[in-house]
Amino acid sequence: MKSNVLITAAGAILVTIGTFLPWVEVLGIGASGWVNGAALPMFIIVLGLLCLGLNFIAKKWGKIVSIILSLLILLVGFAFVASFSESGESAASGLWIIIAGGLVILVGSIAGLIAKKESSPTA
């Protein structure tokens, strides 16, 4: 298995784990994203798994779409951190792990794109 796929898989695992951990902490009590329903955590998990699947595709466009989706994961994570900071609450470990997972997916996708460019024949 290619190293970029393994890196992306590690990121997808981190993103999935992060959705089940607390996202916000208020007065020492943590709450995950699943508190108000499953739509957003499921969306984040699906994005991570899509990135993993797209890195299995041996085409350049799969890596590019994976990069875009990993940036969307990062955007969602940082948006929640900013939102919680504005309201005086602190972001908990789950959001930071989601962000770390998004970064790992981004690195894996970029590595796959670079490896694809290096392995393509030059005419």
Residue, then its C-alpha position, 0 to 999 in steps of 0.5 A: m500500500k502506498s504511503n500517502v494512503l496510509i497517511t490519509a488513513a491515519g488522518a481519517i482515523l483521527v477525524t473519526i475519533g475526534t468526532f466522539l470526543p468532547w468539542v467544547e468545555v464549559l465549567g469543566i464539563g465537555a460536550s461532543g458534537w453529537v449532543n445536538g444531533a448527528a448531522l455535523p459529526m457524520f458529515i465530518i466522518v464522511l469527509g474523512l472517509l471520502c478523502l481516504g477513498l479518493n487517495f486510492i484512485a490513481k488519478k490526479w483529480g482524486k488527490i485534488v478533490s481530497i485536498i479540497l475536502s481536507l481543507l473543508i474539514l480544517l475550515v469546519g474545525f477552525a470555525f468551531v474553535a473560533s465560535f467557542s472562543e467568541s462565546g467564552e467557551s474553550a474548545a476541547s480535545g475533540l476539535w483539536i484532534i479533528i483539526a490534526g486529522g484534517l492536517v494529516i489528510l492534507v499532508g497525505s493527499i499532497a504527498g500522493l499528488i507529488a508522487k503522482k507528478e514524479s511518477s508520470p512520464t515526461a514527454 
